[in-house]
Amino acid sequence: MKDLAKAQELLDNLARTMQELVRVMPGMSCELVRKEIKNINNSISILNTEAENHGEF
């Protein structure tokens, strides 16, 4: 259950980050956009690793 809560927290953080990125993207520099996309990809990788470690995939 603890792992599920952690995964949900990561997903919630990811959703907030994506919403914020969409909101501010028009005024962001390319470097900041790249940094945010990298953060999103890292979050997805963490979720995939956690799922694989717990036999979800």
ABEGO torsion letter per residue (X at the ends): XAAAAAAAAAAAAAAAAAAAAAAAAAABBAAAAAAAAAAAAAAAAAAAAAAAAAGAX
